């Protein structure tokens, strides 16, 4: 019985040893598998996905993340553009209001400067009713005052008799024979300029030799 026990024990020991060896081999294989899994972790639900497919998925995920970033940047740019458009609209409205106000002030200032001229014309006409001879000097005084006011506004007269004809400032409505070329011999309508800008051309008669 002791021998059987030994045999049995031997078998048991032999069996246990075999099982231990098999277990060790399986454990070795599992460890080898663990090392492979450490290099490439297969996502759950995709048992047949290889490294190339996994790389494509990761690349797609990166692109999707970049897409989200671009969407956020686009939304930010749209917000900035909207604020810029609102600021520009406000600036345009302010500029238009300031321009209209400046124009109104300019008209008021010009009208205020011409009011004394109206007063002088009224007095000249009143004097001319009683004595027509006094009308002409009165009107000449009014005319001179108007030219003085134009001068304060920056206007200069051009096209008076004796000046040299200049097509930049003058419009020749007639050419007559005279002692000199391009000389203004008669003014139908006095012209005005402001610096280098023509306000109104003078309408004149110009002379030409023989």
Buried (B, 14 or more C-beta within 10 A) or exposed (E): EEEEEEEEEEEEEEEEEEEEEEEEEEEEEEEEEEEEEEEEEBEEEEEEBEEEEBEEEEEEEEEEEEEEEEEEEEEEEEEEEEEEEEEEEEEEEEEEEEEEEEEEEEEEEEEEBEEEBEEBBEEBEEBBEEEEEBBEEBBEBBEEBBBEBBEEEEBBBBBEEEBEBBEEBBBBEEEEEBEEEBBBBEBEEBBBBEEEEBBBBBBBBBBEEE
